[in-house]
């Protein structure tokens, strides 16, 4: 009896030890027959078993099976107890694991091709999730795309930028800043990336870093209008008018035909040199004839000059007529472009009453 029991135990042990390696073969056969649930069950078991979890073929087949499951989920709507994005992540993990093992017994080139293809699938799935406002998972997929491409020595700047966008929308601000700066410093969408990081720093109240980051961005692109305006606003918030004027003048050397910079210069000069301020408004309008703010400020400046002249001791009925006509010219243009402003309408009525023409 003891001998029989012993033999029975040996037979059982041998049967069990060969069962797991056979799971890899069975999984592949199920895949060929499109029996994907059975294939998944067998390959998952093989990927956890001591005898087979160290074989590249196990993980390669696992990647193929999970990719087949994903395609079936998309084409037929069949559910496998997993979300599509998680199936893709498992497939990617499997291919990556296979590449890290001894690949002598599989087609390494085919493995690499399939691994790169799944990187594209993951990127597209991430875009879909982003559009569905599933920002956290979208960010996860974009980061996985980055890792896949990195395995082939490729820096995927598009995926990095997508991580920044998804992280910002998903309120993961520190990660958003991290990836915006990665993109900015590698020169991908650097103008927008620097500006986005600046805005997020400011929103978080991290003002100590803002000016350093603005200057970093301007050092690589002195014509970045958004950063120039951000710097000007920072200087103004610190009541550094001279610094703001200096920055605008520097910017106008690089971007002489930017109407907003000329307009901003005019607003800063109004208190100290109204004639120079008016020249800045005129230059803004010369560049952009529909610049409503410059038109309004220039009209207001002529109006105020007319008031000062008419209030002077030596004033006559003819005093300031030309200034009033110039004011009317610009304020009428404002009314055409942005009708209904009560201050503009009131000023035009007063001018008309005086001119009577």
C-alpha angles and dihedrals in degrees: 000000000000090000092052092048091049093049090048091054092050093050090049093050094050092048091052095047092056095042096077097050087050088057089071091054092043091049091053092048091050089050091053089051091046090241090142101168090054091044091052093049093051097043093047089054091048092049090058099042120100093229097054111020091086095055120101090213091061093056094039091056090044090056091049092048095049090047090052089050091052092051091048091050090053097043101038105019091236112160122222099183091267137088115251093243092054091050089055092049091052091049091050092048090051095051091046091051091049091053090055093057134067104294098184092114098049136056101267093191092053090047090053092047092052092045092053092046091054088053088062091047090052092050092051092047088051091054090050092051091047090054088050088053093245089136101163095054091041088056090050091054094046090052090050089053088054090053094049092051091045088059087064095045093258124135105213102207093172092057090047091053090048090053089054093050094046093045092051092050090045091053093245090134099169091054091045091054091046093055096040088056092046089055094043094051093049090049098250111140083333097166093055095035094055091046092048091051090049091052092049092049090051092047089052091050093244092139093152089072098040101080092043090052093047091052090047090054094045091050089064095038117018089181096062097127095190092055092045091053090045090053092048091050091048091052091048091049086056089049091244098144094162091052090049092050091048091051092049092050090049090049093050089058088060097035108024094165099056107119095196092059091051089048092050090049090053094052091052093049098048094090096049109025115016094178092055089045090054090051089055091051091048090051091050090052091046089057095039114020089190097055096131097190093052091046091051095047092047091048090048091049092054090045092052091048089052091051091050092049095047090049093053118111094243094047120138133188088267095052116116095004092131091048091052091050091051091048091051091049093057097037092051088054089052090052091051093051099037109017126195103041104148095207091053093047092047092049092048090051091053092048092050092050091054098042097042092191 
